[in-house]
Amino acid sequence: MIVAFLAQSRRTITDITLALFTVVANACAQALESFEHYRTIDSIRLGLEERIEKRTAELQEAFERLRVVLDSVQAGVAVVDAETFKIMDINPAGQKMIGLAHSDIVGRTCFESFSAAHPGDCPIVNRGLAESTDDHTIKTPGGRSIPILKTAIPATIKGRPCIIECFVDVSEQQKLAKLREDVERMTRHDLKSPLAAVISLPEAMLADPALSEDQRELLRTIHDAGVKMLTMINSSLDLYKMEAGTYKLRAVPVNVTLVLASVLADLEDLALSKRVRVRIVHEGPNTPATPAAPDEPAAPFYLLGEELLFFSLFANLIKNALEASPKGGQVRVRLVPGSPALVAIHNQGLVPDDMRSRFFDKYASSGKDGGTGLGTYSAKLIATNLGGEIGFTSNPDDGTEVFLRLPAPDGEPGAS
């Protein structure tokens, strides 16, 4: 059409022909433009397809690596729906511990499989924790009990709120811990025989009238150190029995005012080194209007229990209070009569945030040189075996106060 048009004489070209030619020319231009756009889009499409294919291969490889890791790790790993608490997926190690096939576990709730929590009290969902760790025991279909340590964290998978649960079998660790405790208990027991000689020999030598006063003082120091060591060994053996639930309490009225005086005498060097003053405050209707003079005996305050247990209890808590107190501060011990009676030990320090949830846990310690994490743990054991309870409060305005509610004998100061 274009060739025929060009072959015509310009005089013979009509307006209609020009209009038709214009339409055809525009259509050709649009076709050429569309063709260029198509080539550009097709080039972009091919590039995107290559990138998607490459990215898909990378994701598949990453998924396969992750699956190999999860299938090989000796810890159980499970994905739990945060709304229904049903198990969505679990690795082979978790299946082995629970003792069921993958198809039998998926769809069960975590509460009936490996979680110590209860519906309505999930640490992650209901309490809003960013991480939760607890002990639990898995009961297998074959009747085996497997102790586990489990950690849970929140996660989101494809916009769906989930909980990632990781749990490990701690059977061997518990066996090793039991073996260590047995060895320590036997060692402490065997130490008592040589200590008897350390204590009795100074006693025999003190009978010699020819000894000077300095020599007598040295012998008394050796004797007292031996007695304290024997007391510590007996106390540790008692704590072992408390942990095992076999301790037999022989409760009698004990004047804890005298016990506290003995504790403060032992901790005098620590208090002086920190320039911390320790005050014992009696509260209640029979409290004297004015404090007793330094040379007057302190008012008695009786609790039901054993003197050695009260000594260990207060020694641990007051030592902790002195160590936590700022230099030049004050530790206050309040004795409040009642049924039960209240003993509260206050210092101006603050319990670290990472210690608050595990303040009374075994081996729990934070930023404390030489700390064993056994002080508050043993205090809780003793308080429980005395038939009492223990707790604490801690905030920047009021400092920290550990409070004990303990049985008191009827008709004695300490009982209401």
Secondary structure, DSSP 8 states (H G I E B T S, - for coil): -HHHHHHS-GGG--HHHHHHHHHHHHHHHHHHHHHHHHHHHHHHHHHHHHHHHHHHHHHHHHHHHHHHHHHH-SSEEEEEETTT-BEEEE-HHHHHHHTS-HHHHTTSBGGGTT----TT--TTTTS--S-EEEEEEEE-TTS-EEEEEEEEEEEEETTEEEEEEEEEE-HHHHHHHHHHHHHHHHHHHHHHHHHHHHHHHHHHHTT-TT--HHHHHHHHHHHHHHHHHHHHHHHHHHHHHHHHT------EEEEHHHHHHHHHHHTHHHHHHHT-EEEEEE-STT--SS---TTS-----EEEE-HHHHHHHHHHHHHHHHHHS-TT-EEEEEEE-SSSEEEEEEES----HHHHTTTTSTT--SS-TT--S-HHHHHHHHHHHTT-EEEEEEETTTEEEEEEEE---TTSTT--
